[in-house]
Every structure is written in C-alpha cells, then in structure tokens.
C-alpha cells in the first residue's frame, strides 16, 4: 500500500478545513442529497463527502456505507487531494498503490474509486466527493463531469 503524499500547503489546507467548523458535525440533508445524486449518476453503491484532517478521512455524508471515518493512511481521497482533476482507479487490485489496502482487501472491498477534489480558492483541497464500487469498472465522461459539478456544489 502506498499512502497519499502530504500536500505542500498542508498547514494552510488544515487551517482552512478547520475554519469551516464542520468536522464531527451531524449529518445534513444538503450533503446527503449530493452523495445520493453522485451514486445515482455514477451507478455506484457508495458515495461520500470525505474531509481529510491530520489523521483520518471523515465523512460528512456517507451513502451506502455506515462508516463515518477511516485512517488517513488508507484514504484514496488522500491521493485525490493532490490532484486538480478527477482521480480515478478503475481496478484497485491492479494498482500498486491500493492492491493491499485494507479497504480493498476487507470491507468495503473497494474495487473502483473516482474522487473529485473539493477545491477552495487558492487551490486548497480539503477532501473529495467520491464514488466507490465493489466491482472494477470505468466511468463515462458524462458521469465524470457530473461528479466534478457536484463536488463544486459541496464546496458551495
């Protein structure tokens, strides 16, 4: 397993994330609507609004899974926050970064991941809107564009 690298602007990124005072808050319908739509559009059983702090990825919204957080070192989103564009892993078992990740080898058995970074001004990325499947697959260009549009709504 290869963990996501720490962004160069990590101090600013964490400060901006904390400024929203959103970590460990209750679920909210507005975010739940966006994860529901992401799952429907991308035809996946799981969709998450994932926020990355120092040690974990915490889910503001989680559709199709009951888990509220996982360790940062396991986080696919930890890789995605280093990207400007959609981060896609079509088959985790064929990807050296993830094939032995506990989220792949055990529940929820991630085989496909697509994550759109939640990008604030000054190019600060605090997390992702992501979709997950337990089968390997591809995402269409329409689904990818829709996921990125929904991620912009999460930030809004």
Secondary structure, 3 states (H helix, E strand, C coil): CCCCCCCCCHHHHHHHHHHCCCCCCCCCHHHHHHHHHHHHHHCCCEEEEEEECCCEEEEEEEECCCCCEEEHHHCCHHHHCCCCCCEEECCHHHCCCCCCCHHHHCCCCCCEEEEEEEECHHHCEEEEEEEEECCCCCCCHHHHHHHHHHHHHHHC
